[in-house]
Amino acid sequence: MARFRHILLNFVDGRWGPAGRYVLVSAINVLDHQILLYVANSIWGWPGAWANAFAASVAFVPAYFLTRTLVWSVNRTHSVRREVVPFFALAVLGLLVSSGTSAVAQAIFGAGLFVNGASMTGYVGVWVAKFFVLERIFAGDHEEAPGPIGESLPGSRVRSV
């Protein structure tokens, strides 16, 4: 598994750098959130807003660790003030914005795919801003990693395995 991760991240790194890794990790985080949301809402029967808050709260933990280690390859001790609080604040902002756009869509169009679309639309703006904020927080805390054939990829932050 570690070898696959190394190959995949070096592939993404060589083409798109941190932004590509951010997109890849975000896709995993969205899947995690959506599974939790589905379980809480559809299986446990929780109201949508509560289910969404639950999913965001639980998904926050793996999202933080995946983003920190796979996007920016940071492995120093965690700084609550410098890393966790801003990451959490951006996650809460994304939750608030997506909940607000969902509520507006439901008021206008009723339940259905418009609500899902509005939620994703609201979150995308925060997601883009989150990349640039996290880049400032974690930038410079990496080592150059060898590429697939032992060369260092320009801007690479993936550590060899």
C-alpha positions in Angstrom: 0.0 0.0 0.0 2.8 2.4 0.9 4.5 1.8 -2.5 1.1 2.4 -4.3 0.7 5.7 -2.4 4.3 6.7 -3.3 3.7 6.0 -7.0 0.3 7.7 -7.1 1.5 10.8 -5.3 4.7 11.1 -7.4 2.5 10.8 -10.6 0.2 13.6 -9.3 3.1 15.6 -8.0 4.9 15.6 -11.4 1.9 17.0 -13.2 0.0 19.2 -10.8 2.0 19.5 -7.6 0.3 20.4 -4.3 -2.9 21.5 -6.0 -3.3 18.0 -7.6 -2.6 16.3 -4.3 -5.2 18.6 -2.7 -7.8 17.6 -5.3 -7.0 13.9 -4.8 -7.2 14.1 -1.0 -10.4 16.2 -1.2 -12.1 13.6 -3.3 -11.3 11.0 -0.6 -12.6 13.5 2.1 -15.8 14.1 0.1 -16.5 10.4 -0.2 -15.9 10.0 3.5 -18.3 12.8 4.4 -21.0 11.6 1.9 -20.9 8.1 3.3 -21.3 9.4 6.9 -24.1 11.8 5.7 -25.9 9.0 4.0 -25.7 6.7 7.0 -26.8 9.4 9.5 -29.7 10.7 7.3 -30.9 7.6 5.4 -30.2 4.8 7.8 -30.4 6.4 11.2 -33.1 8.8 10.2 -31.5 12.0 11.4 -32.6 15.3 9.9 -30.4 16.6 7.1 -28.8 19.5 8.9 -27.9 17.3 11.9 -26.7 14.5 9.7 -24.6 17.0 7.8 -23.1 18.5 10.9 -22.3 15.0 12.3 -20.7 13.9 9.0 -18.6 17.1 8.9 -17.5 16.7 12.5 -16.5 13.1 12.2 -14.9 13.5 8.7 -12.8 16.4 10.0 -10.3 14.1 11.7 -9.3 12.0 8.7 -9.5 15.1 6.5 -7.0 16.9 8.6 -4.5 14.0 8.8 -4.8 13.2 5.1 -4.4 16.8 4.0 -1.5 17.4 6.4 0.4 14.2 5.5 -0.5 13.6 1.8 -0.9 17.1 0.4 1.9 18.9 2.3 3.9 15.9 3.7 4.1 17.5 7.2 5.2 15.1 9.9 6.3 17.3 12.8 4.3 17.6 16.0 0.9 19.1 15.5 0.3 22.8 16.4 -3.2 23.3 17.6 -3.0 27.1 17.2 -1.1 27.2 13.9 -2.7 24.1 12.1 -5.7 22.5 13.8 -7.7 25.7 14.6 -7.4 27.2 11.1 -8.2 23.9 9.5 -11.2 23.4 11.8 -12.4 27.0 11.3 -12.3 26.5 7.5 -14.2 23.3 7.8 -16.9 25.0 9.9 -17.0 27.9 7.4 -17.5 25.3 4.6 -20.3 23.7 6.7 -22.0 27.0 7.3 -21.8 28.2 3.7 -23.0 24.9 2.3 -25.8 24.7 4.8 -26.9 28.2 3.9 -26.9 27.6 0.2 -28.8 24.3 0.7 -31.4 26.1 2.8 -31.9 28.8 0.1 -32.2 26.1 -2.6 -34.7 24.1 -0.6 -36.8 27.3 0.0 -36.8 28.0 -3.7 -36.9 24.6 -5.3 -37.9 22.2 -2.6 -36.0 19.0 -1.7 -34.0 17.1 -4.2 -30.8 17.5 -6.3 -31.0 21.3 -6.3 -30.2 21.1 -2.5 -27.2 18.8 -3.2 -26.0 21.0 -6.0 -26.4 24.2 -3.9 -24.5 22.6 -1.0 -21.6 21.6 -3.3 -21.6 25.0 -5.0 -21.5 26.8 -1.6 -18.6 24.7 -0.5 -16.5 25.0 -3.6 -15.7 28.6 -2.9 -14.5 27.8 0.6 -12.6 24.8 -0.7 -10.6 26.9 -3.1 -9.8 29.5 -0.5 -9.0 26.7 2.0 -6.2 25.5 -0.4 -4.5 28.9 -0.3 -4.8 29.3 3.4 -3.5 25.8 4.1 -0.7 26.4 1.6 0.5 29.3 3.7 0.2 27.3 6.9 2.1 24.2 5.7 4.4 25.7 3.0 8.1 25.2 3.6 7.5 22.3 6.0 8.6 19.7 3.5 11.6 17.9 2.0 12.3 17.3 -1.6 11.4 13.7 -2.5 13.0 11.5 -5.1 11.0 11.0 -8.2 10.0 7.7 -9.7 13.5 7.0 -11.0 15.4 8.6 -8.2 15.3 12.2 -9.4 13.8 15.0 -7.4 10.6 16.3 -8.9 10.4 20.1 -9.0 8.2 21.3 -6.1 7.8 17.7 -4.9 6.8 17.3 -1.3 6.2 13.6 -1.3 8.6 11.6 0.9 10.1 8.4 -0.4 8.8 5.3 1.2 
